[in-house]
Structures are given as structure tokens and as C-alpha cells.
């Protein structure tokens, strides 16, 4: 078994998880790695992530071995893989969106970013159409090169390329929050709502929280309040927050742990139900990072409701 690390304290192929690879990735923000069944697969994984074969090192118990010392079929196939590397990386959700022409720039946008949406392509048109399908039109797309950021139409003009054909937005109603957690846009006769499916922090069982869109907007407005509260909790400051979302739901922080709750009142009286969700900081960050994708889905679902 081999372990490829494309982003970590040390980059390369590792022959052991316990003794070698774990030190490269454990606790490293934005670590990018994968377990591979063969050495060839491990090498190709790094090539696809923009690591040049000349920079690949195999880390074994005997010490680091440069890739260029390898010969035979593995070396040949990896060199062929490198020759057909994708030229464009599209980021539909990240620190910066757009098309990237280098792995280094692309990785700055997505590494460690909760909820990032990206893919790699061999043509500019494939990359831009991936962005179109996520609601980013051609006139809003920038191409990130090593030299500078260039609007798509200007980039095509400079490189003497045809402007890519634009494709429609693809309505997505379900979005991953990592692991088995997800959020879904739903509709009823009463309008559009948000269903958040997460494992219960206390008992490990699946739980669902349904918020009306007005409640979701109020929750978004608390983003800075919750961010500041998390920062205070990290330094040991006591925090007690209770903010209404309307409709009998409220947000609360009343523990020393870095998390918050969304709960519902009993029939309008002042005793809270245990039904609801508990959010950890990384789940909240993920949810906030995809909020604009949820807004796009909401608008499309609203059109469906109006047409029914």
C-alpha cells in the first residue's frame, strides 16, 4: 500500500502510513492525500495534482528516493501521464472562483476551504461550462494565470481562442456538508424551505432541521456574531447567547465547547425542546461557504413553486 501526499508538510509518495505519511498530513490545514494500491497509481495521483515528476520523492523506511532513479514501465507511464496533464482548473466555489491555469494558484483557492467545488479539465470550454452549470456566466469568469488575472473574453482574445459556448445553470437541490451530512432545498404549498441533515453531536443519530427561508435569512445575519463567539470560546471566555430565528426556533451557545445549537420552543412557552441540531465550527463554516449556492437553488425552486 502507498500514500500520495499532494499537499502537506512533505509532498511525495509514502510507503507507510503510521511511521511516515501521518506526520506529513496530520493536523495540516488543507492536506490533500490518498491511499493507493500501487506505486504507479500513487505517482499518477501526484501528477494529476500538478506535481512534476522531477519533484516527486518516495519516502520509505530506507530514506527518500528521487523519482528519477526509477526506470522501466512505471517511469514511462508516469511520464506519459504528465504529458497529458489537464491545462485548466475550474473553481465554482472557493476563496476565489474562476479558471486557473496552474496548480499553485488553484490550490490557494481551495485548500482548506470548506465546501469547495472544483474540477480539472483539458480544455478551456470544459472548464468554463463547469462554472456555467454552477450559475457563473461567461461575463463573470476570470482566468487566473501566473502573470495576472484576466477576464475570460479578454483572455480568449489574447490567446486567439474562440469564446467558449455558454451552457445553462443546472438546478441543484442537495449540497454536501461533508461526510453523511447534507442540506437540501425543498418545497411545499407553503413555499421553499431548507432541510439540514446532520448526525446528532450528542448521540450520533441522524437528525433533520427544517427552516423556512425567512428563518435562514435571520441565521445568515448572525454569521459575524457566531464567528466572534467561536473566537471567544477558543480563548476560554464564557459565552451565553440566545437569538430568535422566528417561528419558535432559536440559536443558542451555552457550553464551553466550540459549537452552537438550533432548537425549538415547546408550544410557545419558555422550556426548549431537545429536538434540533448542534453545529460544530467546521460544519458552520461549510454551510456559510455554500450559502450563495443555496440562494441560487432557492431562486430556481421559487420559480417552480410559482409555476405550479
C-alpha positions in Angstrom: 0.0 0.0 0.0 1.2 3.5 -0.9 0.1 7.0 0.2 0.3 10.0 -2.1 0.5 13.5 -0.5 -0.1 16.4 -2.9 -0.3 19.0 -0.2 1.2 18.6 3.3 4.3 19.2 5.4 6.1 16.9 3.0 5.0 16.1 -0.6 5.6 12.8 -2.2 4.8 9.0 -2.1 5.0 7.3 1.3 5.3 3.6 1.9 3.9 3.6 5.4 1.0 5.4 7.0 1.9 5.0 10.7 5.6 5.8 10.5 5.8 8.3 7.6 2.7 9.6 6.0 0.7 10.6 9.1 3.5 13.0 10.1 3.1 14.8 6.7 -0.7 15.3 6.9 -1.9 15.0 10.5 -3.2 18.4 11.7 -2.0 20.1 8.4 -4.7 22.6 7.2 -5.9 21.7 3.6 -3.9 18.4 3.4 -4.5 16.6 0.1 -3.7 12.9 0.1 -4.9 9.5 -0.9 -4.2 5.8 -0.2 -3.2 4.0 -3.5 -3.0 0.3 -4.2 0.1 0.5 -6.5 3.1 2.7 -6.9 2.0 3.6 -10.4 -1.3 4.8 -9.1 0.4 6.8 -6.4 2.7 8.6 -8.9 -0.2 9.4 -11.2 -2.2 10.9 -8.4 0.6 13.4 -7.8 1.0 14.1 -11.5 -2.8 14.9 -11.8 -2.4 17.3 -8.9 0.3 19.3 -10.7 3.4 17.8 -9.0 6.1 17.4 -11.7 7.8 14.0 -11.9 11.1 15.7 -11.3 9.9 16.9 -7.9 8.4 13.5 -6.7 10.2 11.7 -3.9 9.4 8.3 -2.5 9.7 8.3 1.3 10.4 4.8 2.7 12.0 3.5 5.9 15.3 3.4 4.0 15.0 7.1 3.3 13.9 9.4 0.5 14.4 8.2 -3.1 14.0 10.6 -6.0 11.6 9.6 -8.8 14.3 10.0 -11.5 16.1 6.9 -10.0 13.1 4.8 -11.1 13.2 3.2 -14.5 11.1 0.8 -16.5 7.3 0.7 -17.1 6.4 2.9 -14.1 8.6 5.7 -15.2 7.4 5.5 -18.8 3.7 5.5 -17.8 4.1 8.4 -15.4 5.9 10.5 -18.0 3.1 9.8 -20.4 0.5 10.8 -17.8 2.4 14.1 -17.2 2.4 14.8 -20.9 -1.4 14.8 -20.9 -1.9 16.9 -17.8 -5.1 19.0 -17.7 -4.4 22.6 -18.5 -7.3 24.2 -16.7 -8.8 24.0 -13.2 -12.3 25.5 -12.6 -13.4 26.6 -9.2 -17.1 27.2 -8.8 -16.8 27.7 -5.0 -13.7 28.7 -3.2 -11.7 31.6 -1.8 -11.6 32.8 -5.5 -13.7 31.5 -8.3 -12.8 31.2 -12.0 -10.5 29.3 -14.3 -6.9 28.6 -13.1 -4.0 27.7 -15.4 -1.7 26.5 -12.7 -1.9 24.1 -9.8 -0.2 26.5 -7.4 -2.8 29.3 -7.9 -5.7 26.8 -7.9 -4.6 25.2 -4.6 -4.5 28.6 -2.9 -8.2 29.0 -3.7 -9.5 25.6 -2.5 -7.1 24.0 0.0 -8.6 24.0 3.5 -11.8 25.8 2.2 -14.9 24.0 3.5 -17.4 23.3 0.7 -15.1 24.0 -2.2 -16.4 23.0 -5.7 -13.8 22.4 -8.4 -12.6 20.1 -11.1 -9.7 19.8 -13.7 -10.1 19.8 -17.5 -8.2 19.5 -20.7 -10.0 22.4 -22.5 -11.0 25.9 -21.6 -14.5 25.3 -22.8 -15.0 22.3 -20.4 -13.7 24.5 -17.5 -16.0 27.4 -18.2 -19.0 25.2 -18.8 -18.5 23.6 -15.4 -18.7 27.2 -13.9 -21.8 27.9 -16.1 -23.6 24.9 -14.7 -22.9 26.3 -11.2 -24.5 29.6 -12.0 -21.4 31.6 -13.1 -21.9 33.2 -16.6 -19.1 33.8 -19.0 -19.0 37.6 -18.4 -18.3 36.9 -14.7 -15.5 34.4 -15.3 -11.9 35.4 -14.8 -8.8 33.4 -15.9 -6.1 33.2 -13.3 -2.6 32.9 -14.8 0.8 33.1 -13.2 1.2 36.6 -14.5 -2.2 38.2 -13.8 -6.0 37.8 -13.6 -7.7 38.3 -17.0 -11.4 38.4 -17.8 -12.4 35.4 -19.9 -13.3 37.3 -23.1 -10.0 39.2 -23.0 -8.1 36.0 -22.3 -9.7 34.4 -25.4 -8.8 37.4 -27.5 -5.2 37.4 -26.3 -4.8 33.6 -26.8 -6.7 33.7 -30.2 -9.3 31.3 -28.8 -13.0 31.0 -29.6 -15.1 32.3 -26.7 -16.5 29.1 -25.1 -20.1 28.3 -25.7 -22.1 29.1 -22.6 -24.4 26.4 -21.1 -27.4 26.9 -18.7 -27.3 26.7 -14.9 -28.1 23.2 -13.7 -30.5 23.3 -10.8 -29.0 21.5 -7.8 -31.2 20.9 -4.7 -28.9 18.9 -2.5 -25.4 20.0 -1.2 -22.9 18.0 0.8 -21.7 19.3 4.2 -19.0 16.7 4.4 -19.4 13.0 5.4 -23.0 12.0 5.6 -24.2 15.5 6.4 -26.1 17.5 3.7 -28.5 20.3 3.1 -31.5 20.1 0.7 -33.8 22.8 -0.7 -37.4 21.6 -0.5 -40.8 23.0 -1.4 -44.3 22.7 -0.1 -47.6 24.5 -0.7 -46.4 27.0 1.9 -43.2 27.9 0.0 -39.5 27.0 -0.1 -37.6 25.6 2.9 -34.2 24.3 3.9 -33.7 20.8 5.3 -30.4 20.3 7.1 -29.4 16.7 7.7 -26.6 16.1 10.2 -25.6 13.4 12.7 -26.6 14.5 16.2 -23.5 15.6 18.1 -24.7 14.0 21.3 -25.9 10.6 20.3 -24.6 10.1 16.8 -28.0 9.6 15.3 -29.2 11.3 12.1 -31.2 14.4 12.7 -33.1 16.8 10.4 -33.8 20.5 10.9 -36.3 22.3 8.7 -36.0 26.1 8.4 -38.3 28.4 6.4 -36.4 30.7 4.1 -37.1 33.7 6.4 -35.5 31.9 9.3 -32.5 31.0 7.1 -32.0 34.7 6.3 -32.0 35.6 10.0 -29.5 32.8 10.6 -27.2 34.3 7.9 -27.5 37.7 9.7 -25.9 36.1 12.8 -22.8 35.0 10.9 -20.5 37.6 12.4 -22.0 37.1 15.9 -21.3 33.4 15.8 -17.8 33.9 14.4 -16.9 36.3 17.2 -18.4 33.9 19.7 -16.3 31.0 18.4 -13.2 33.2 18.7 -14.0 34.0 22.3 -14.7 30.3 23.2 -11.3 29.4 21.8 -9.6 31.6 24.4 -11.8 30.4 27.3 -14.3 33.3 27.5 -17.7 32.3 28.9 -20.4 32.8 26.3 -24.2 32.7 26.6 -26.2 33.6 23.5 -29.9 33.1 22.7 -31.1 34.6 19.4 -34.6 34.1 17.9 -34.9 32.9 14.3 -38.7 33.3 14.3 -41.3 30.6 14.1 -40.4 29.2 17.6 -36.7 28.5 16.6 -33.7 30.0 18.4 -29.9 29.8 18.3 -28.0 29.3 21.5 -24.5 29.0 22.8 -24.3 27.9 26.5 -21.4 25.5 26.8 -17.6 25.9 26.8 -17.4 23.8 23.6 -16.9 25.4 20.2 -20.4 24.7 18.9 -23.9 26.2 18.8 -27.4 24.8 18.9 -30.6 25.5 16.9 -33.6 24.4 19.0 -37.4 24.8 19.0 -39.6 26.0 21.9 -42.3 23.9 23.4 -45.6 25.3 22.2 -44.5 28.9 22.7 -43.6 28.5 26.4 -40.1 29.1 27.7 -38.9 25.5 28.0 -36.8 24.3 25.0 -37.2 21.1 23.1 -34.3 18.7 22.7 -35.2 18.4 19.0 -32.8 20.4 16.7 -29.2 20.4 15.6 -25.8 21.1 17.1 -23.3 22.6 14.8 -19.5 22.4 15.1 -17.4 25.3 13.8 -16.3 23.4 10.6 -19.9 22.5 9.8 -21.0 26.1 10.2 -18.1 27.3 8.0 -19.1 24.8 5.3 -22.7 25.9 5.4 -21.8 29.6 5.2 -19.3 29.0 2.3 -22.1 27.4 0.2 -24.8 30.0 1.1 -24.7 31.7 -2.3 -25.2 28.3 -4.0 -28.2 27.7 -1.7 -29.5 31.1 -2.8 -29.3 30.2 -6.5 -31.1 26.9 -5.8 -33.7 28.8 -3.7 -34.5 31.2 -6.6 -34.9 28.3 -9.1 -37.1 26.4 -6.7 -39.2 29.5 -6.1 -39.9 29.7 -9.9 -41.1 26.1 -9.7 -43.4 26.9 -6.8 -44.8 29.9 -8.7 -45.4 27.8 -11.9 -47.2 25.0 -10.0 
